[in-house]
Amino acid sequence: MARLCGPEVGMFPAPKHITMSCSCPDWATVCKHVAAVMYGIGVRLDEEPELLFVLR
């Protein structure tokens, strides 16, 4: 588990490595477009969890 979840070599990125941006004029940090993308990724990972390996 340590290899999978380790902060330096693990499978999951640190929060500082995750950036979200959109060019829409909405002032919110997470606009509706970013929220829709995150929701879509969540749905796909629910259906096919092995995609996590492809994304990373």
Secondary structure, DSSP 8 states (H G I E B T S, - for coil): -HHHH-TTTSSS--GGG------SS--SSS-HHHHHHHHHHHHHHHH-TTHHHHH-
